[in-house]
Amino acid sequence: LSFKRENRPYWFNRFTNQSMWEMPILGQHDVISDPLGLNAASVEGAGDAGVGNGQRKRLLSEEAAQGGLNTGHVSSSMPQNITSVTIFIIYWDLDIQTNAVIRERAPANHLPPHPEIELQRAQLTTKLRQHYQELCYQREGIEPPRESFNRWLLERKVLDKGPDPLLPSDCDPIISRSMFREVMNDIPIRLSRIKYKEEARKLLFKYAEAAKKMIDSRNATPDSRKVVKWNAEDTMNWLRRDHSASKEDYMDRLEHLRKQCGPHVTAVAKDSVEGICTKIYHISVEYVRRIRQAHQTLLKDCNITDPEAAEVQDRLVYCYPIRLALPSPNQPRIELHFENDISCLRYKGEMVKVNRGYFAKLELLYRYSCIDDPRFEKFLSRIWCLIKRYQVMFGAGVNEGMGLQGALPVPVFEVLNKQFGVSFECFASPLNSYFKQFCSAFPDTDGFFGSRGPFLNFSPASGSFEANPPFCEELMDAMVTHFEELLEKSSEPLSFIIFVPEWRDPLTPALNRMETSAFLRHHMSVPAFEHEYRSGSQHICKKEMYYKAVHGTVIIFLQNDSGFTKWEPTPERIQELLAAYQVSQRTLGSPVPSSTSSAPTMPSPASAELSGSKDSTAAKTAPERSASLDTSPASQENSSSSCSPLENTTPPSEAASL
């Protein structure tokens, strides 16, 4: 039977009591979507296994729940006045209050997000990826190294002083060390992991052949040409002569060949690879100019001009979400509909998706953090911009970017909070954060959902922090510099617990600096395959949420004297932290309790935050503001367990100085 709801046709099967937005297909019995909310209730008890301490949560549908979305932001594709109940598992704890203290700061000068501009940025970033792929193939005959473009974005933003939140436009030097290093490592051929003897033999032959061909076709010096050709021919003769060699023999010979030929191959490829890096950077600069011009035109059409400078008092306050100086323009209509347990948001044919549990999480974060949209009229457009930004940053390839958004397991976060007072994540996003206070890459889109801005621009005076950065060497090195500067100038309790990969061959500068730092209080290693990270695509994946780490992880405690006194890494606390990391305590699980539930994302598992745990009720709450500090010892000690804003406790609108 065909009916209409909100001027849109839907179909109802009176025999199965299923409602569907799409035309049913003969013989297909799966529920495609559920406009009447009849299939939202999940089976009691399903999907509980192996989720750590994550708890099941009931949420009335958006129209009927007390804390649900106001109907002002719901598009025509979202039915209203439905009272279905959904059940999902949560992987975050938004009740934990912050103990991070900062100096009050002025609103940021970033341009407010808008779907039209975000769509243009997405299209140009995709074109830039394509240019990179074409340049690598045309100039060097290779595919771009996996994730190298993503790490280029991360490395460039460490140096970039340009106006765009994603694409670099003002960097010095222009040539990216990260991109240069990764492309050069794949010349003359990409070296893959080898399991069998025959694979090693073929790889050795291909390398010798490619090195010889490359040195013949490039403008090499006579000495370089002689060395490479002699070693390549000697290797080929050895391969023809010796058929009894083992896999280890082939790999040793390959390593020897690389040492002999590598410097000469690098010398002849250097100008070409630098040309790739330079070309990509200059294209990015042009794209930023276009985006900026379009954005400013849009704001001008909406009569939005630069505001007067806000007056900021020099005082300490508990950290609060970053604010934008410019008001947001009117937002276009975003279509929202649900397909089983997935929320789908569409703008001009471009659809982004997120699990309904994470959609509910974003609603809570928005309610706590946003101060300029009490009626949720801009909520959907801001979610669309947020998800689109991260989708574009990490690429559209299968599993691309997941490692750069990986997260710590929920039990680890619980121990960090309980034993070390951690209440803040230095590298996270609204999609993967465990706490509601965190730093993230994009202040313009993420600030409405609780972000305190990029960590390298965040200067806390005290607090306990967790740092699980994207595994980009340049970013990690800048992170260590920032840690040491903060610890050096603060006399208040300050603690950073850092999780980085155990890369020792060669040893990364960031790991070496932390292990020799004057602020090092403790460090330990968790072996490879004996611990897990949470998937970087947790906001859209359905099944396997955890994956085993293929490399060891080093846990480092950097603390000043007062931070060490307050959150000392004692043997008992360390033991509890390691126990929380054990794989055997969990099984790979999914946030979706059942197939019919309406429940529920920068080698490197990185700054993402698993979630799980306490029941965060959806009561109406005032947004977070600069809360006044209580200097009493009791207040400082209990800051992470104080009364939650979910209990209708509204922070003062102004911050009192210490």
N, C-alpha and C positions, 0 to 999 in steps of 0.2 A: 504494500500500500504506500502511495506517495502523498506526503503532506508538505507543509511549509512551516518553517520556524525562522523568525527574523528575516523574512523575505527570501529565504534560501530553502530549496527543496531538500527533504531527507526521506529516507525509506524506513518503514517499520514492518518487521516480520511478526505477525500476530501469533505464529506457532512457536517461535523461539523467544519472543519478547526482546528481540534485538533491534536497536535503532542504529542507522548508518547514514553518514553524510553522503558517501559515494554510492553510485548505482551498484547494487549487488550483482556479483558474477555467478552465473549458473554453476552449481556444484561447489562453490566456495563457501565454507561455513565459518571462516575466521571473522571475528569482528574487526572491521576496518577502522571504524570510529564510532563514537557513542554520543550523539547529540542530546539524548534525553537522560544520559547519566545512569542508564539501567544496569550497566555492566561494571560499575565502578567498585562495588564492594568486593573485597578479596576474601579468599578462603582463610578462616581463622587458623593461625598457627603456621601458615605456610611461609617458607623462606627464612626461618629464624636461624638455621644452622650456620655456624661459622662466621658470625658477624661481630665477633669481639663483644664489646659491651653496648653495641648499637641497639637502640630500643625501638620497638614498633610504636607508631604514632598514628592517631586518628585525626583527620582534618576534614571538617565539613567543606562542601564545595564552595567555590569562591563567592557565590552569591548569597549563601545562607549562613556561613560561618561568622561569628562575631568579629574575628580578626581578619576576615577574608577580604578579597579585593573589592573596592568600590565599583559599582557598575559603570562609573564614568569613563573608565579606560577600556572597557570590554568592547571589542569590535562586533560587527554584525555576525561573524561566524561563531561567536561564543554564546550559546543559549543562556537565558537568564531564568531566575526563579526556580532553579533546580536544587534539590536538597539531598543529593547523593552523598555517601560517605566513602572516603578513600583511606587506605591504610598503607603506610610506607615505612621504611627503615631509614633512620637519619644517621649521618656520619659526621656530625659537627656538634658543638656545644656553644650556643650563642648566649648562654646565661653567664659565662665567666666574664667578670669585669676586669678592666685593664689595670696594671700597676705601672704602665709606662708614662713617664712624665716628660713633657716637652715645654719649650718656651712658646708662648702664644705667637701665632704667625698670621700674616695677612692672607686673604683669599688669593688663589692662584690665578694667573693671567691666561690660562688655556682657553681656547674657544670652546663653547659648549657643544656637545655632540648633537648630530642631526642625521637621520637615516640617509638623506640624499647625499650628504658629504661622505658618510661612511661607505655607501655603495660605490661612490667614485674612487675612494681610497682603496677599496677591495679590488676593483677592476684594474687600477694602475699597479697595485702590488702584484697581482697575478701576472700582468704583462711584464713586470720587472723580473719575476721568476723565469718566465719564458725566455727573456733576453739572456739571462744567466745560463740557462740550459743551452741555448743556441751558441753562445760564445764559447762555452767549454767544448762543445762538439766540433765547431768549425775550426777553432784554433789549436786544440790539443787532441781532438778525437776521442774524448772521454765524456761520460755522463757526469753531471755535477755530483760531488761527494754527498752522500746522504746527510741531510740535516745541516749542510754547510751554509745554506742561505739563511736558515733560522738562526744559526750561531753568529752569522755575519750581522744580522739585525741586533742581536743582543750585544755583540762587541761594539758595534757602531754607537749604540745608545749610551754606552759608558762615556764616550768622548763627545757625542753630539751636543751642540748648543743651538740647534735649529728649532723651528716652531712646531714641527709635526710630531705627534706622539709616537708614531710608528716608523716612518721612513727617515733616514738620516739626510741632512743637508748642510751641516756645518761642522765638519770633522777635521782634525789635524792629528796625524797625517791622513791624506786621502786614501792611500793604499791600506787596505785592511790586513793586519797580520794574520787574523783568523782565516779569512778566505784564501790568502796567499798560501798559508801553510797547508790547508786542507787540499787545495787543488794540486799543489806541488807534490804532496804525498801520493797522489794517484797517477803521477807521470813517471815512466812512460805507460804503465798499466796499473790498474787497481789490484792490490794484493788482497785476496780473500782468505778467509780461514780455511785451513786444509785439514781434512780428516784422514785421507788415504794416500798411499804412496804414489799412485798413478796421477792423482790431482797435483801433488807436489812436483812431479816430473814435468807435467804439462805447463804448470805455472813458471817453472824455471826456464823452460824453452821459450815461452811467450815473452818473458821479461828480456831475455838475451836478444831475441829477434826484434822486439820493439825498441830496445835501446840502440841497437845497431842501425835500424831504419831511421830513428829520430836523429842520430848524430850525423847521418849521411844527408838528411834533408834540411838541416839547419846550418847557420853560419857559425860553425865551431872552429876553434883554433886547431892547427895541425896536431899539437900534442894531445888535445882532448880526443880528437878523432882517432888517433893512433891507439890510445889507452882503451877506449870503449870498444873499438872494433877487435882489438886483440883479445880482450877479456870475453867478449860475446862469442867470438869464433872458438876460443878455447873451451868455453862452456858447452857449445854445441857439439864439438868433437868428443868431449867427455861423455855427453849424453848418448851419442851414437856408439861409443865404445863400451861403456859400462852399463849393463842391464841388471846387475845384481845389487845396486845401491838401495839402501833403505830410505824411508821417508825422512829420517833425521839427516841422512847424507845430502839429500836434495835440498832440504831447508838450510843446512849449513852452507851449501854451495850458493844458494840464492842470497843469503846474508852477505857472503863474501863478494858476490857480484855487485850487490847494491853498494857496498862500501867502496868498491873500486870505480864503479860507473856513476854513482849517485851525484857526486860533486860536479862532474862534467855535464850530466844531463840537466842538473839544476841551472848551471851557468847558461846553457843554450836556451832553456825554457823561461828564464827569469823575466825577460822583457815582455814575452807574450802573456805570462800569467799576471804580471803587473798591469798590463793593458786591460785584461779582463776586469781586475779589481777597479781600475780607474774608470772604465766605461760604465760599469754598473753604478758606481757612486755618482757620476755626472747625470746619468739617466734619473737616478733617485732625486737629485737636486731639482731637476726640471719638473718631475712629478709633484714634489712638495710645493713648488711655486704655483702649479695649476690648482692643487687642492686648496692652498691658502687663499688664492684669489677667488675661487668659487665660494669658499666659506665666508669670506669677508663680504662678498656681494650678497649672499643670503642674509647675513646679519643686518646689512645696510637696508635691504628691502623690508626687514622687520622693524626698522627704526631702533636698532640696538647699537648703542655707541659705548665707547670706553667710559667706565664709571670713574668717579673720583677715588683717589687713593684712600683705602680704609685706615682708620686709626687703630694702631696695635699697641697694647700696653706691654711693657717689659716685665712679664711675670710668668711663673711656672704654673702649668695646668696639666691635668690628665689629658693624654692625647685624644684627639677627636678627628672625625673624617675630614678630608681635605675639601675645601669649598672653592667654587669658581667665582671670580669677580664679576663676570658678565652673566646677565640673566639668559635663560634659555629661550630660543625662538619658539613659535608655535610648532607643534609636532604633527607630522602627517598621520594618517590612519594606518594602523598596523592590524592585520588580520590575525586572529588567534583561533586555533581550533585544536582539538585533542584527538590523537590516534592511539587508542588504548592508553598506555602509560607514558606517552610522549606528548609534550607541548610543542606545537608547531606555530611559529610566528612568520608571517609572510609580508614582504614589502616589495612592490613592483616585481613580483615573480620570484624574488630571492627569498628562500625559506631557510630559517635556522631552527634547530631543534634542541630541546633539553628535556630530561626526565622530569616528570611532574613533581617529584619530591624536591628536586633542585630548583624547580620553578617556585615552589613554596618557600624554599630557603631564600631565594632572591627577594621574594616579597617581604619576608621578615627583615632582611638586611636593609631593604629600601625603607621600610617603616621606621627602623631605628636610626637611620643615617641621613635620609633626605629631608631637607627643611623647606624646599621651595615648591613642593607638589603634594599638599595634604589630601587632595582628592584623587591622587593616582592617575591624573589625566595624561601624564607623560611617561608612565611606568612601562608600558609595552614598547614604546619606541626606544627607551633607554635600554631595556633588556635586549632588543634586537641589535642595537649598536654594540652593546657589550659582547654578546656572543659572536657577532660578525667579526669584531676586532680580533678576538682570540683565534677564531677559525682561520682568518686570513694570515695572522702572524705565524701559525704553525703549519700551514700548508694543507693541501687537499689530498695528499697521498695516503695510502693505506697505512695506518698506525703512525703517520708522520707527526712529529711534535709531541707524541705521548710521553717520551722520556723527559722532555724539558718541562713537563707539567706533573711529573710523578710526585707522590706524597708519602709521608710517613704513615705507618699503621695507626689506627685509633688508640690501641692500648699504649703506644709510645707517647702520644700526646697527653693521655691521661696521667701517666707517670711524670712527664715533664711538668705538668701543672701541679700535681700533688706534691712532688718531692722538691722541685726546683722553682716553684712559683711562676712558671712560664705562662704568660697570658697574651703573647703577641708573636706573630709570624713575620719575619723580615722579608720573605719572598713567597707570595701567594697570589690568589686572585679571588674574586667573589664566588667563582665556581668551585674552587677546591679548598677554600680556607676552612680550618677547624674552629678558630676563634672568630669573633665578629670584629676584632681589631687586627689589622694586618697592613703590610705594605705591598704594593703591586706595581706593575709596569706602567699602567695607564691612568693617570689621575683624572683625566676628563671623563672617561666612561665609568671608572670604578669607584670614584669618590661618592657617588650617589648610593653605593652599596657597601660603604664602610671603609674603603681604602684610605690609608694615610699618605698615599703618594709613593713614588719610587723610594726605595730604602736609601740609596746614595744621597738623596736630598732630605732625609729624615734624621734629625739629630736629637735623640732622647737624652735627658739628663740622668734618668734612673729607670730601673725596670729590669725584668727578666725576659729574654728573647730567645726564640728558636730561629735558626737560619738553615734552610735547605735550598741553596741557590741553584738555578739552572747551571748545568755543568759546562760552562763556557769559561775557559782559562782566564781571559781578560776580565770578565765580570767578577770572577772569584778573587782575582788579585786586587781589583778596586775595592771589593768588599772588605778584605783584610785591612787595607789602608784605612778605610772608614772606621772599622772596629777599633783600631789602635788609637786613632785620633779621638774618638769618643771616650775610650777608657782613660786616656791620658789626661783629659781636661775635666773629668767629672770626679767629684769626691763622694757623690751619693752612690748607693748600691746599684751596680750595673753589671749585668751578666749576659753573655752570649753563648748559647750551646749550638755548635755548628756541625752539620752533617755534610761531608764531602766525599767523593770517590777516592779510593786509595790508589791513586795513580803514581807509581814510583819508578816506572821505566818508560820514559824519564820522569824524574820527580818534578811535579808542577811547582812553580814559584809560590802559589798561594798556600799549598800544603806545607812546603818548607818554611815559609815565614811564620805560619801559625804554630808549628811544632818547635820553633826557636823563639817565639814571642816572649817578652818579659811578662805578659799577662796570662800565660798558659798556666792553668791550675791542674788540668788532668786531660789525658787523651787516651783513647783505646780504639781498637779495630774490631769490626764485626766481619767475620769471614764471608766470602762469596758463597751464594747459594744457601746460606744459613739465615738469611733475613729477607724481608720483602719490602716492596714499595706498592703504593696504591696507584692504580692506573691513572694516567694523565687525562684520559677521556672518561673519567668517572661520571661526568654529568650526562653522558649519552650512552655509555655501554650498558649492556643488559646482564652479562654473566660474570666473566672473570674480572674481579675488581683489583686483585693483587697479582703481582708477578715477582718471581725471585730475582734478586740482584745478581748479575753475572760478574760483579767485581766486589771487592771488599769496600766497606764504608768506614771512614774514620770519624769518630765523634770527639770533638774538641771543646773544652771549656775555657773560654777567655773571660776573665773577671778582674775587676779592680779589687782593692783590699776590702772595701766595705761590701762589695758584691760577694766576695769569697766568704766573708764572715756570715752573711745572711743565707747564702745558697751553696754552701760548701759541698763539693761532690764526694761525700763520704763513701766508704766501701759498701755500706748497706744501701744507699741510694743508687749507686752505680749498679749493684747487683739487681735491684728491682727494675732499672731501666733495661738492662740486658735481657732479663726474663721477659719483659714486654715485647722485645724484638723477636722472640723465638717463633719460627714458622709453625712449629707443632701446636701452638696455642690457637691457630686459626686454620680454617680451610678456605680455599678460594670460594668466594661467595658473590652474590649479586644483591644490589639494593632493592630488587623487585621481589616482593614476597610471592607473587604468583603471576601467571600469564594474564590474568584478567584484572590485576590491580591497576589502579591509576597512579601508582607510585613512580617514585622515581624509577665541564667538564667539570712557559718556556719550561752524554751517556751517562744518561744521566737522569735518573729520576731526580726531579728537582722540585723546586718550591711548590709543591702542591700540598694540600693538607687533607688528609683523610678526615674522616669525620666519624662521629658517632656518638652516641651517648645520651646526654640528658634530654629530658622532655622539655622542649621549648614551646610553651603555649603561645598561641597567636593572639594574645591580648593586645588591644590598641595601646601604643606607646608613643611618647614624644620622641623625636629624633635625638641622637646623641649630640651633645654640645660640649663646650669646654666646662667640665665639672670642676667646682672649686676643690682645692686640696685641703684635706684634714691632716695636719702634721702630727697628730697624736700617734704613738707607737702602735696602738691597737688598730688604727685605721690603716697604717702602712702594712701591718702584718696580715690583715684580713682583706686586703684590697681585691684579691682574686676570688674571694668567696662572699663578697658583699651582696647586698640585695640586688636582685636582677631587675633590669628595666622591664622585663616581661611582667612584673608584678605592679605595673602602673606607677612606678616611682619615676617621676620626671626630674632629670637633672636640672640644676639651675641654669638659667639662660646666660649668665655671665660667670666668668671665672674669677675667683678671689685669689689674690697674689699670696705667695708663701710668706 
